[in-house]
Amino acid sequence: MSTVTSAARVRSAVTRRRAAATAGLLVLAVAALVFPLVFPSPVVTNYAVYALIFVAVVSAWNMFSGFSGYISLGQAVFFGSGAYAVGIAAKDWHITGTGVFALLPLAAAVGAVIAVPFGLVALRVRRHTFIVVTIAVFFIFQLMAFNLNSFTGGTIGMSAPFLPWSPTTFNDRFYYITLACAVGAVVVAVLIRRSRSGLQLRAIRDDEDRARGLGVRAMRVKLTVFVLSAAITGLVGGVWFLYLTQVLPQSGFDPLFDLSLVLMAFLGGLGTISGPIIGALIIEPGQLYLTIKYTNGYLSEILLGALFLVIVLFVPRGIVPTAGEQLRRLRSRGHPAVPPATAPAQEASDTPAREASR
């Protein structure tokens, strides 16, 4: 009788959580859709556009680096390449007006094509060496953008085609475009996490050698998700280029871009879905505010570094995992859970890798 009652309580609690999550998502969707109407100021919508750009990119970054544990500091390679791809194609093919939006799939394809040889080289090494390789590839692409003048314009950069939109609606239009990009990136991240590939990535993150021993084809799954992440980042880079109307080597291939992504993911919670989103919505508007308010261009960088140190020292797991743990403690009223037996605990530790190998 008590077992049946406990099961009913568990089902009831799960139903309530799902209902609360659904209601929360509906509220967020409505708030996102009416945001430009409630805050019509171009300054505010500019903050929102940049925040949504980073929500999309950090979600794409997290679906590989957060799930696999391979921290990439070369995501700007795909972002800048997508921006330059749209600019070069529009210039060479004489595409103007809103027709340039048809080039966004090209930006995604360029990001994916670059990610294949990039991944084949970088993913053959383990995590710490992988970080060094991604940094090296990033600087190669940045130097190429500076020196291949016939393609990239060198230090002058490239200008985007003129969009025949009214200045009063320009930011609002891009708000909904970047909102669609952000929603799409988050949906893909959720699908990856729930898929077999997501389970395999988490098994690789926990213990790659054990995952390989249980049949996980680590290289294939890592490369597949890495390419998908690059494609989304390249597409968003193309949108960013059209919104900013110009790309320069130092802005398209900005080392602070990658550091910002890492900081956003760690602040919210690396490997979670909502964590990087929260991090992007906090850090990017704050960074823009500091850049506009203070003339010292290095102040925001100094504060970003200080914030990263604070996170690593005091909230190493991020906001979302830490908050979830605190909520569980409050619900249990400080009583620790009964530890399971040793054998089931060991069996549970092997479950992700075993499930991933099936």
VOBA-1610 file (N, C-alpha, C; in pm, whole numbers, padded with zeros to 5 digits, always signed):
BEGIN
Met+00083-00120+00000Met+00000+00000+00000Met+00086+00125+00000Ser+00188+00124+00086Ser+00276+00241+00095Ser+00354+00261-00035Thr+00389+00147-00102Thr+00463+00157-00228Thr+00376+00221-00335Val+00249+00182-00340Val+00156+00240-00438Val+00137+00389-00411Thr+00124+00423-00283Thr+00106+00564-00247Thr+00229+00646-00286Ser+00348+00591-00261Ser+00471+00662-00297Ser+00481+00682-00447Ala+00446+00578-00524Ala+00451+00589-00669Ala+00353+00695-00719Ala+00234+00699-00659Ala+00136+00799-00698Ala+00185+00941-00667Arg+00251+00955-00552Arg+00305+01085-00517Arg+00414+01129-00615Val+00498+01034-00654Val+00605+01065-00750Val+00544+01109-00883Arg+00444+01033-00931Arg+00379+01070-01058Arg+00313+01206-01049Ser+00251+01233-00935Ser+00187+01363-00916Ser+00290+01476-00915Ala+00403+01453-00851Ala+00507+01555-00846Ala+00564+01581-00986Val+00585+01471-01062Val+00637+01487-01199Val+00537+01562-01285Thr+00409+01532-01271Thr+00306+01602-01348Thr+00303+01750-01315Arg+00315+01781-01186Arg+00316+01923-01147Arg+00437+01996-01202Arg+00554+01929-01200Arg+00675+01993-01253Arg+00662+02016-01403Arg+00606+01918-01474Arg+00589+01935-01618Arg+00491+02047-01649Ala+00383+02053-01571Ala+00285+02160-01592Ala+00346+02296-01564Ala+00427+02305-01456Ala+00494+02431-01425Ala+00594+02469-01533Ala+00667+02370-01586Ala+00763+02397-01693Ala+00693+02444-01820Thr+00581+02381-01852Thr+00505+02421-01971Thr+00452+02563-01957Ala+00397+02592-01839Ala+00346+02727-01814Ala+00458+02830-01821Gly+00574+02796-01764Gly+00687+02887-01770Gly+00733+02914-01912Leu+00737+02808-01995Leu+00777+02825-02135Leu+00677+02912-02211Leu+00549+02895-02182Leu+00448+02979-02249Leu+00464+03126-02210Val+00490+03149-02083Val+00511+03287-02037Val+00634+03348-02104Leu+00742+03270-02110Leu+00864+03320-02175Leu+00840+03347-02324Ala+00764+03260-02391Ala+00736+03279-02533Ala+00657+03407-02557Val+00555+03429-02475Val+00475+03551-02489Val+00559+03675-02461Ala+00641+03668-02354Ala+00727+03782-02319Ala+00826+03812-02432Ala+00883+03707-02493Ala+00978+03728-02601Ala+00911+03790-02724Leu+00790+03748-02754Leu+00721+03798-02872Leu+00679+03944-02857Val+00640+03983-02737Val+00591+04121-02718Val+00701+04216-02671Phe+00823+04166-02655Phe+00932+04249-02601Phe+00950+04379-02678Pro+00960+04377-02813Pro+00978+04505-02885Pro+00861+04601-02870Leu+00743+04547-02843Leu+00626+04633-02824Leu+00628+04699-02686Val+00676+04626-02589Val+00683+04681-02453Val+00802+04775-02439Phe+00913+04742-02505Phe+01034+04824-02500Phe+01070+04868-02642Pro+01004+04971-02693Pro+01025+05011-02833Pro+01155+05086-02857Ser+01230+05120-02754Ser+01353+05196-02772Ser+01454+05116-02853Pro+01516+05175-02957Pro+01618+05104-03035Pro+01738+05062-02951Val+01768+05138-02847Val+01880+05103-02760Val+01851+04970-02688Val+01730+04957-02637Val+01693+04835-02565Val+01688+04716-02661Thr+01629+04735-02780Thr+01623+04623-02875Thr+01763+04587-02925Asn+01854+04683-02931Asn+01992+04651-02968Asn+02055+04557-02865Tyr+02032+04587-02737Tyr+02080+04497-02631Tyr+02020+04358-02649Ala+01890+04354-02680Ala+01822+04225-02694Ala+01874+04146-02813Val+01901+04214-02924Val+01953+04146-03043Val+02087+04080-03014Tyr+02177+04155-02952Tyr+02308+04097-02919Tyr+02296+03983-02818Ala+02207+03999-02722Ala+02187+03893-02623Ala+02137+03765-02691Leu+02044+03778-02785Leu+01990+03662-02854Leu+02094+03598-02946Ile+02179+03680-03006Ile+02289+03625-03087Ile+02377+03535-03001Phe+02408+03581-02882Phe+02494+03501-02795Phe+02419+03383-02735Val+02289+03395-02715Val+02212+03278-02670Val+02221+03167-02774Ala+02208+03204-02901Ala+02217+03104-03008Ala+02355+03043-03016Val+02459+03128-03011Val+02595+03078-03029Val+02640+02995-02909Val+02610+03041-02786Val+02654+02965-02670Val+02577+02834-02658Ser+02454+02830-02705Ser+02380+02703-02707Ser+02444+02606-02805Ala+02487+02658-02920Ala+02557+02574-03018Ala+02691+02527-02962Trp+02763+02616-02896Trp+02892+02580-02836Trp+02871+02474-02727Asn+02768+02493-02647Asn+02743+02403-02533Asn+02701+02264-02578Met+02633+02253-02693Met+02588+02121-02737Met+02706+02030-02771Phe+02822+02088-02798Phe+02942+02007-02815Phe+03032+02014-02691Ser+03080+02132-02658Ser+03178+02145-02550Ser+03118+02111-02414Gly+02995+02156-02389Gly+02932+02130-02260Gly+02899+01984-02240Phe+02852+01917-02346Phe+02812+01777-02333Phe+02932+01682-02336Ser+03037+01718-02411Ser+03151+01628-02428Ser+03266+01655-02332Gly+03273+01779-02278Gly+03384+01816-02193Gly+03505+01868-02269Tyr+03496+01874-02402Tyr+03604+01929-02484Tyr+03580+02080-02501Ile+03652+02161-02424Ile+03630+02305-02424Ile+03698+02366-02547Ser+03617+02422-02635Ser+03669+02482-02758Ser+03688+02632-02739Leu+03807+02681-02778Leu+03833+02824-02781Leu+03853+02870-02925Gly+03788+02799-03017Gly+03798+02835-03158Gly+03664+02854-03225Gln+03559+02877-03147Gln+03426+02892-03205Gln+03416+03017-03292Ala+03499+03117-03265Ala+03500+03239-03348Ala+03542+03208-03491Val+03612+03098-03513Val+03649+03058-03649Val+03523+03042-03734Phe+03423+02973-03682Phe+03300+02950-03757Phe+03215+03076-03763Phe+03213+03152-03655Phe+03134+03275-03650Phe+03186+03376-03753Gly+03316+03401-03751Gly+03373+03496-03846Gly+03368+03445-03988Ser+03389+03315-04009Ser+03383+03259-04144Ser+03244+03272-04203Gly+03140+03252-04120Gly+03004+03269-04168Gly+02977+03413-04209Ala+03029+03508-04130Ala+03011+03649-04164Ala+03081+03684-04295Tyr+03205+03640-04309Tyr+03280+03669-04432Tyr+03220+03597-04552Ala+03166+03478-04532Ala+03106+03404-04644Ala+02988+03482-04702Val+02904+03538-04615Val+02791+03617-04664Val+02840+03742-04736Gly+02940+03810-04679Gly+02991+03931-04741Gly+03056+03906-04875Ile+03139+03803-04885Ile+03208+03772-05011Ile+03109+03728-05117Ala+03013+03642-05079Ala+02915+03595-05177Ala+02826+03709-05226Ala+02783+03796-05137Ala+02699+03909-05178Ala+02774+04003-05272Lys+02903+04021-05246Lys+02984+04109-05331Lys+03009+04047-05468Asp+03049+03920-05472Asp+03083+03856-05599Asp+02961+03825-05683Trp+02850+03793-05619Trp+02729+03758-05693Trp+02633+03877-05708His+02674+03992-05661His+02597+04117-05676His+02456+04102-05619Ile+02449+04049-05499Ile+02320+04032-05432Ile+02297+04152-05340Thr+02183+04213-05351Thr+02150+04330-05271Thr+02014+04313-05204Gly+01983+04410-05116Gly+01853+04410-05050Gly+01832+04288-04961Thr+01708+04253-04944Thr+01675+04140-04855Thr+01714+04006-04914Gly+01757+04004-05040Gly+01802+03880-05100Gly+01924+03821-05031Val+01996+03903-04954Val+02116+03852-04885Val+02081+03748-04779Phe+01958+03749-04732Phe+01920+03650-04631Phe+01919+03508-04690Ala+01909+03497-04822Ala+01918+03366-04885Ala+02058+03308-04877Leu+02156+03391-04837Leu+02294+03345-04824Leu+02324+03285-04687Leu+02230+03294-04595Leu+02254+03240-04461Leu+02279+03089-04460Pro+02207+03009-04541Pro+02244+02867-04547Pro+02387+02846-04595Leu+02436+02935-04681Leu+02576+02927-04724Leu+02670+02948-04605Ala+02636+03044-04518Ala+02717+03068-04399Ala+02722+02944-04311Ala+02607+02877-04296Ala+02604+02753-04216Ala+02688+02645-04283Ala+02679+02635-04417Ala+02756+02533-04488Ala+02906+02558-04477Val+02946+02684-04485Val+03088+02718-04472Val+03139+02679-04334Gly+03061+02710-04229Gly+03100+02671-04095Gly+03116+02520-04082Ala+03023+02445-04142Ala+03029+02299-04133Ala+03148+02243-04211Val+03175+02299-04330Val+03286+02251-04412Val+03419+02275-04342Ile+03434+02392-04281Ile+03558+02422-04208Ile+03573+02330-04088Ala+03462+02294-04025Ala+03467+02212-03904Ala+03513+02070-03931Val+03497+02022-04053Val+03534+01883-04081Val+03685+01861-04069Pro+03770+01933-04147Pro+03915+01913-04126Pro+03963+01962-03990Phe+03901+02071-03942Phe+03933+02122-03809Phe+03912+02013-03705Gly+03796+01949-03710Gly+03765+01845-03613Gly+03848+01720-03630Leu+03875+01682-03755Leu+03955+01563-03779Leu+04095+01575-03719Val+04146+01699-03715Val+04278+01722-03655Val+04266+01738-03504Ala+04177+01828-03460Ala+04173+01865-03319Ala+04115+01756-03230Leu+04019+01678-03282Leu+03952+01580-03198Leu+04030+01449-03182Arg+04144+01441-03244Arg+04230+01323-03224Arg+04308+01331-03093Val+04312+01449-03034Val+04382+01466-02908Val+04279+01477-02795Arg+04328+01474-02672Arg+04238+01480-02557Arg+04215+01624-02514Arg+04143+01644-02407Arg+04082+01772-02374Arg+04180+01889-02366His+04288+01876-02287His+04376+01989-02266His+04450+02027-02394Thr+04494+01928-02468Thr+04560+01955-02595Thr+04461+02010-02697Phe+04336+01966-02689Phe+04232+02016-02778Phe+04216+02167-02765Ile+04221+02217-02643Ile+04210+02362-02621Ile+04322+02435-02694Val+04445+02385-02684Val+04560+02449-02749Val+04544+02447-02900Val+04497+02335-02954Val+04479+02324-03100Val+04374+02423-03149Thr+04263+02437-03076Thr+04159+02531-03119Thr+04209+02675-03116Ile+04293+02710-03019Ile+04350+02844-03015Ile+04441+02866-03135Ala+04522+02767-03169Ala+04612+02780-03284Ala+04534+02798-03414Val+04429+02720-03433Val+04348+02732-03555Val+04280+02868-03560Phe+04235+02917-03446Phe+04172+03050-03441Phe+04267+03158-03492Phe+04390+03158-03444Phe+04484+03261-03486Phe+04524+03247-03633Ile+04524+03125-03685Ile+04549+03107-03828Ile+04442+03176-03910Phe+04316+03159-03872Phe+04206+03221-03946Phe+04207+03372-03929Gln+04242+03420-03812Gln+04249+03564-03792Gln+04357+03626-03880Leu+04473+03561-03888Leu+04582+03611-03974Leu+04542+03605-04121Met+04469+03503-04160Met+04420+03495-04298Met+04326+03610-04329Ala+04239+03643-04235Ala+04146+03755-04256Ala+04220+03887-04270Phe+04329+03903-04199Phe+04409+04026-04209Phe+04486+04034-04341Asn+04531+03922-04393Asn+04628+03925-04503Asn+04573+03887-04640Leu+04461+03817-04646Leu+04403+03784-04776Leu+04314+03900-04823Asn+04380+04007-04866Asn+04308+04130-04898Asn+04209+04113-05013Ser+04243+04029-05110Ser+04156+04015-05227Ser+04023+03950-05192Phe+04020+03873-05084Phe+03897+03806-05042Phe+03827+03879-04927Thr+03904+03912-04826Thr+03846+03963-04702Thr+03850+04115-04689Gly+03924+04183-04776Gly+03938+04327-04763Gly+04045+04370-04665Gly+04114+04272-04604Gly+04223+04304-04512Gly+04174+04384-04391Thr+04251+04485-04356Thr+04217+04566-04239Thr+04094+04652-04262Ile+04056+04673-04388Ile+03936+04753-04418Ile+03809+04673-04389Gly+03818+04543-04404Gly+03702+04459-04380Gly+03604+04459-04494Met+03483+04414-04466Met+03378+04407-04567Met+03250+04470-04514Ser+03177+04535-04603Ser+03050+04598-04568Ser+02935+04514-04620Ala+02828+04509-04544Ala+02710+04432-04584Ala+02625+04512-04682Pro+02551+04444-04769Pro+02460+04515-04859Pro+02355+04594-04781Phe+02311+04702-04839Phe+02212+04787-04774Phe+02076+04717-04771Leu+02014+04720-04654Leu+01880+04662-04638Leu+01777+04775-04642Pro+01678+04769-04732Pro+01580+04878-04748Pro+01473+04877-04639Trp+01517+04884-04515Trp+01425+04886-04402Trp+01429+05021-04334Ser+01316+05061-04281Ser+01310+05188-04207Ser+01396+05179-04082Pro+01468+05287-04048Pro+01549+05286-03926Pro+01468+05258-03800Thr+01341+05294-03802Thr+01259+05274-03683Thr+01222+05127-03661Thr+01225+05047-03768Thr+01190+04905-03757Thr+01310+04812-03778Phe+01427+04869-03805Phe+01544+04788-03836Phe+01578+04693-03721Asn+01590+04746-03600Asn+01624+04663-03484Asn+01515+04561-03452Asp+01388+04604-03468Asp+01278+04512-03438Asp+01279+04391-03531Arg+01307+04414-03658Arg+01312+04303-03753Arg+01424+04205-03717Phe+01540+04259-03684Phe+01651+04173-03647Phe+01627+04106-03512Tyr+01549+04169-03428Tyr+01515+04104-03301Tyr+01443+03973-03327Tyr+01345+03973-03414Tyr+01270+03850-03440Tyr+01354+03749-03518Ile+01445+03797-03603Ile+01535+03706-03675Ile+01628+03635-03577Thr+01689+03713-03488Thr+01780+03652-03391Thr+01704+03568-03289Leu+01579+03605-03258Leu+01497+03523-03169Leu+01473+03386-03232Ala+01445+03384-03363Ala+01426+03256-03432Ala+01555+03174-03430Cys+01669+03240-03448Cys+01797+03168-03442Cys+01821+03109-03303Ala+01792+03189-03200Ala+01813+03143-03063Ala+01722+03025-03029Val+01595+03035-03066Val+01501+02926-03039Val+01544+02800-03114Gly+01582+02817-03241Gly+01626+02702-03319Gly+01748+02634-03259Ala+01847+02714-03214Ala+01968+02658-03154Ala+01935+02584-03024Val+01848+02640-02943Val+01811+02575-02817Val+01736+02444-02843Val+01647+02445-02941Val+01573+02322-02975Val+01668+02213-03022Val+01765+02249-03106Val+01863+02151-03152Val+01944+02097-03034Ala+01982+02186-02942Ala+02058+02143-02825Ala+01978+02044-02740Val+01849+02071-02724Val+01762+01980-02647Val+01753+01844-02717Leu+01735+01846-02850Leu+01725+01721-02925Leu+01855+01641-02918Ile+01968+01711-02925Ile+02097+01642-02913Ile+02111+01579-02775Arg+02076+01655-02673Arg+02091+01603-02536Arg+02006+01478-02514Arg+01886+01475-02573Arg+01796+01361-02552Arg+01824+01245-02647Ser+01909+01267-02744Ser+01936+01164-02844Ser+02045+01068-02797Arg+02068+00967-02878Arg+02175+00872-02850Arg+02311+00941-02854Ser+02327+01036-02947Ser+02454+01109-02956Ser+02481+01188-02829Gly+02378+01249-02772Gly+02396+01322-02648Gly+02437+01230-02534Leu+02378+01113-02529Leu+02414+01015-02426Leu+02559+00970-02444Gln+02599+00950-02568Gln+02736+00910-02596Gln+02835+01021-02559Leu+02799+01146-02588Leu+02887+01257-02552Leu+02905+01265-02401Arg+02798+01246-02326Arg+02810+01251-02180Arg+02892+01134-02128Ala+02882+01018-02193Ala+02966+00905-02155Ala+03112+00936-02183Ile+03139+01003-02294Ile+03276+01044-02327Ile+03327+01144-02224Arg+03241+01236-02183Arg+03280+01335-02083Arg+03314+01269-01950Asp+03237+01168-01912Asp+03261+01101-01784Asp+03389+01018-01788Asp+03406+00938-01892Asp+03525+00853-01903Asp+03533+00805-02048Glu+03616+00871-02127Glu+03621+00839-02270Glu+03675+00699-02295Asp+03775+00658-02220Asp+03831+00524-02241Asp+03728+00415-02211Arg+03653+00433-02103Arg+03549+00335-02071Arg+03440+00335-02178Ala+03404+00455-02226Ala+03302+00463-02331Ala+03349+00390-02457Arg+03474+00409-02495Arg+03528+00338-02611Arg+03526+00187-02588Gly+03561+00147-02467Gly+03562+00004-02436Gly+03424-00059-02443Leu+03320+00021-02421Leu+03183-00030-02426Leu+03119-00013-02564Gly+03200+00029-02663Gly+03150+00031-02800Gly+03113+00167-02855Val+03135+00275-02781Val+03103+00408-02831Val+03207+00450-02934Arg+03163+00488-03053Arg+03254+00538-03156Arg+03277+00686-03131Ala+03374+00713-03046Ala+03393+00848-02992Ala+03422+00949-03101Met+03513+00917-03193Met+03551+01014-03296Met+03432+01053-03383Arg+03353+00954-03420Arg+03240+00983-03509Arg+03137+01073-03442Val+03100+01041-03317Val+02997+01120-03251Val+03048+01260-03218Lys+03174+01271-03178Lys+03231+01403-03149Lys+03234+01488-03274Leu+03279+01432-03385Leu+03288+01509-03509Leu+03151+01551-03560Thr+03052+01462-03548Thr+02917+01494-03596Thr+02858+01614-03523Val+02865+01612-03392Val+02807+01722-03314Val+02893+01848-03328Phe+03023+01832-03341Phe+03113+01947-03362Phe+03077+02018-03492Val+03052+01944-03598Val+03015+02004-03727Val+02879+02071-03717Leu+02784+02009-03649Leu+02651+02069-03632Leu+02661+02200-03554Ser+02741+02201-03448Ser+02763+02322-03370Ser+02824+02432-03456Ala+02920+02396-03541Ala+02985+02494-03629Ala+02887+02550-03731Ala+02799+02467-03784Ala+02702+02513-03883Ala+02609+02619-03823Ile+02559+02593-03703Ile+02471+02691-03638Ile+02546+02820-03610Thr+02671+02809-03564Thr+02751+02927-03534Thr+02779+03008-03660Gly+02809+02940-03771Gly+02832+03011-03896Gly+02709+03086-03944Leu+02592+03024-03931Leu+02468+03091-03971Leu+02443+03217-03887Val+02462+03205-03756Val+02442+03319-03667Val+02546+03428-03697Gly+02668+03387-03735Gly+02768+03485-03774Gly+02723+03565-03896Gly+02656+03500-03990Gly+02602+03572-04105Gly+02495+03672-04065Val+02409+03633-03972Val+02305+03726-03923Val+02370+03845-03853Trp+02469+03818-03770Trp+02542+03925-03701Trp+02603+04023-03798Phe+02661+03974-03907Phe+02723+04058-04009Phe+02619+04149-04074Leu+02504+04096-04107Leu+02400+04178-04169Leu+02345+04282-04073Tyr+02341+04249-03946Tyr+02292+04345-03846Tyr+02395+04455-03820Leu+02520+04416-03803Leu+02624+04514-03776Leu+02662+04592-03901Thr+02636+04536-04021Thr+02662+04594-04154Thr+02811+04597-04189Gln+02897+04540-04107Gln+03039+04539-04138Gln+03108+04429-04057Val+03213+04373-04116Val+03295+04277-04043Val+03441+04311-04066Leu+03518+04311-03959Leu+03663+04334-03961Leu+03732+04211-03904Pro+03859+04190-03939Pro+03928+04072-03884Pro+03926+04067-03732Gln+03943+04183-03667Gln+03948+04184-03521Gln+03811+04170-03456Ser+03705+04192-03531Ser+03570+04173-03476Ser+03512+04038-03516Gly+03537+03995-03640Gly+03488+03864-03683Gly+03562+03750-03615Phe+03692+03770-03592Phe+03774+03669-03524Phe+03830+03731-03397Asp+03742+03746-03300Asp+03775+03813-03176Asp+03803+03709-03067Pro+03923+03710-03007Pro+03950+03611-02901Pro+03859+03626-02780Leu+03812+03748-02753Leu+03721+03768-02641Leu+03585+03703-02666Phe+03553+03680-02793Phe+03428+03612-02826Phe+03425+03473-02764Asp+03534+03398-02782Asp+03539+03263-02727Asp+03543+03264-02575Leu+03618+03358-02518Leu+03623+03366-02372Leu+03485+03401-02314Ser+03411+03485-02385Ser+03276+03520-02340Ser+03185+03398-02341Leu+03196+03316-02445Leu+03114+03194-02452Leu+03143+03102-02334Val+03272+03084-02305Val+03310+02997-02194Val+03256+03053-02062Leu+03269+03184-02045Leu+03222+03246-01921Leu+03070+03233-01907Met+02997+03254-02016Met+02851+03240-02013Met+02810+03099-01973Ala+02877+03000-02033Ala+02842+02861-02004Ala+02876+02824-01860Phe+02992+02867-01812Phe+03031+02834-01675Phe+02942+02908-01574Leu+02905+03032-01605Leu+02820+03108-01513Leu+02685+03041-01496Gly+02621+03003-01607Gly+02489+02942-01597Gly+02493+02796-01555Gly+02590+02723-01606Gly+02599+02580-01576Gly+02638+02502-01699Leu+02764+02462-01707Leu+02817+02392-01823Leu+02747+02258-01841Gly+02704+02230-01964Gly+02639+02103-01993Gly+02490+02100-01970Thr+02433+02207-01916Thr+02288+02217-01901Thr+02229+02290-02021Ile+02098+02288-02034Ile+02034+02360-02144Ile+02008+02505-02106Ser+01952+02528-01989Ser+01915+02664-01950Ser+02033+02745-01899Gly+02137+02678-01848Gly+02250+02750-01790Gly+02318+02847-01884Pro+02365+02802-02002Pro+02428+02896-02095Pro+02335+03009-02141Ile+02206+02978-02150Ile+02110+03083-02189Ile+02108+03192-02083Ile+02099+03153-01956Ile+02100+03250-01847Ile+02230+03329-01847Gly+02342+03259-01867Gly+02470+03327-01871Gly+02478+03431-01981Ala+02426+03398-02100Ala+02427+03493-02211Ala+02338+03613-02183Leu+02222+03590-02124Leu+02129+03700-02095Leu+02181+03791-01984Ile+02274+03742-01904Ile+02332+03825-01798Ile+02457+03898-01849Ile+02547+03824-01912Ile+02679+03879-01943Ile+02678+03972-02063Glu+02613+03933-02172Glu+02622+04016-02293Glu+02558+04154-02275Pro+02436+04167-02220Pro+02386+04302-02195Pro+02474+04381-02099Gly+02527+04314-01996Gly+02616+04382-01903Gly+02743+04431-01970Gln+02798+04350-02057Gln+02919+04387-02129Gln+02892+04506-02222Leu+02779+04503-02291Leu+02744+04616-02379Leu+02723+04743-02298Tyr+02658+04731-02184Tyr+02633+04848-02100Tyr+02764+04912-02055Leu+02858+04830-02011Leu+02987+04883-01966Leu+03064+04946-02080Thr+03056+04884-02199Thr+03128+04938-02314Thr+03073+05073-02355Ile+02941+05090-02348Ile+02879+05217-02387Ile+02896+05322-02278Lys+02885+05283-02154Lys+02887+05380-02044Lys+03026+05434-02016Tyr+03128+05348-02027Tyr+03264+05390-01993Tyr+03350+05393-02118Thr+03433+05496-02127Thr+03518+05512-02244Thr+03638+05419-02240Asn+03672+05368-02123Asn+03785+05276-02111Asn+03747+05142-02173Gly+03807+05111-02289Gly+03771+04990-02360Gly+03813+04863-02291Tyr+03905+04873-02195Tyr+03955+04754-02127Tyr+03878+04723-01999Leu+03788+04813-01958Leu+03719+04792-01832Leu+03632+04667-01836Ser+03556+04650-01944Ser+03468+04533-01952Ser+03550+04405-01955Glu+03669+04408-02019Glu+03753+04289-02024Glu+03808+04255-01885Ile+03846+04359-01811Ile+03895+04338-01675Ile+03785+04279-01587Leu+03666+04334-01599Leu+03554+04284-01519Leu+03516+04142-01559Leu+03525+04110-01688Leu+03497+03973-01732Leu+03595+03875-01668Gly+03723+03913-01667Gly+03823+03827-01604Gly+03797+03810-01456Ala+03763+03921-01388Ala+03734+03913-01245Ala+03610+03827-01218Leu+03508+03842-01304Leu+03387+03762-01288Leu+03415+03614-01307Phe+03502+03581-01403Phe+03537+03441-01425Phe+03605+03382-01302Leu+03695+03458-01239Leu+03761+03411-01118Leu+03660+03388-01006Val+03565+03479-00992Val+03463+03465-00887Val+03381+03339-00910Ile+03344+03315-01036Ile+03262+03197-01067Ile+03339+03069-01035Val+03465+03063-01078Val+03545+02943-01056Val+03564+02917-00907Leu+03579+03024-00828Leu+03606+03008-00686Leu+03481+02978-00604Phe+03370+03045-00636Phe+03253+03038-00549Phe+03134+02963-00609Val+03120+02963-00741Val+03009+02890-00804Val+03065+02806-00918Pro+03151+02710-00889Pro+03219+02636-00996Pro+03126+02555-01084Arg+03011+02514-01029Arg+02918+02433-01108Arg+02819+02518-01186Gly+02812+02649-01161Gly+02720+02735-01231Gly+02593+02761-01154Ile+02516+02857-01202Ile+02394+02900-01133Ile+02289+02789-01129Val+02262+02728-01245Val+02152+02631-01253Val+02179+02507-01167Pro+02294+02439-01179Pro+02316+02322-01092Pro+02320+02357-00943Thr+02382+02473-00910Thr+02390+02512-00770Thr+02252+02543-00714Ala+02170+02616-00791Ala+02035+02648-00746Ala+01951+02521-00732Gly+01966+02428-00826Gly+01893+02302-00816Gly+01930+02224-00692Glu+02058+02223-00659Glu+02103+02152-00538Glu+02046+02218-00413Gln+02045+02351-00410Gln+01989+02421-00294Gln+01840+02393-00279Leu+01768+02388-00392Leu+01625+02358-00385Leu+01600+02217-00332Arg+01683+02123-00376Arg+01666+01986-00326Arg+01694+01979-00176Arg+01790+02056-00130Arg+01818+02058+00014Arg+01702+02117+00092Leu+01641+02222+00038Leu+01528+02283+00106Leu+01409+02187+00111Arg+01388+02114+00001Arg+01277+02020-00003Arg+01296+01905+00095Ser+01422+01862+00111Ser+01451+01753+00204Ser+01470+01803+00347Arg+01463+01938+00364Arg+01475+02001+00496Arg+01606+01964+00565Gly+01710+01955+00485Gly+01843+01932+00541Gly+01875+01788+00574His+01780+01696+00554His+01806+01555+00584His+01877+01491+00465Pro+01994+01432+00485Pro+02065+01372+00373Pro+01993+01248+00322Ala+02005+01226+00193Ala+01943+01107+00135Ala+02019+00982+00179Val+01949+00871+00186Val+02012+00746+00227Val+02103+00699+00115Pro+02232+00676+00141Pro+02322+00634+00035Pro+02290+00494-00013Pro+02296+00472-00146Pro+02267+00339-00198Pro+02380+00242-00167Ala+02350+00115-00188Ala+02453+00013-00167Ala+02565+00029-00267Thr+02678-00030-00238Thr+02797-00012-00321Thr+02776-00069-00460Ala+02721-00188-00469Ala+02705-00252-00599Ala+02613-00175-00691Pro+02492-00134-00645Pro+02407-00053-00732Pro+02472+00079-00770Ala+02548+00139-00678Ala+02614+00265-00712Ala+02712+00246-00825Gln+02790+00135-00818Gln+02886+00109-00925Gln+02814+00082-01056Glu+02701+00008-01048Glu+02625-00021-01168Glu+02568+00106-01228Ala+02523+00199-01142Ala+02468+00325-01191Ala+02573+00408-01260Ser+02697+00403-01212Ser+02804+00481-01273Ser+02836+00433-01413Asp+02808+00304-01442Asp+02835+00250-01574Asp+02718+00269-01671Thr+02603+00313-01620Thr+02482+00317-01702Thr+02495+00406-01825Pro+02544+00534-01814Pro+02550+00618-01934Pro+02632+00555-02045Ala+02746+00499-02014Ala+02830+00441-02117Ala+02765+00317-02178Arg+02700+00236-02093Arg+02635+00115-02145Arg+02520+00150-02237Glu+02440+00248-02194Glu+02326+00289-02278Glu+02376+00351-02407Ala+02486+00426-02402Ala+02538+00492-02522Ala+02590+00391-02623Ser+02635+00275-02575Ser+02693+00177-02666Ser+02589+00091-02736Arg+02464+00104-02693Arg+02359+00018-02752Arg+02317+00072-02888
//
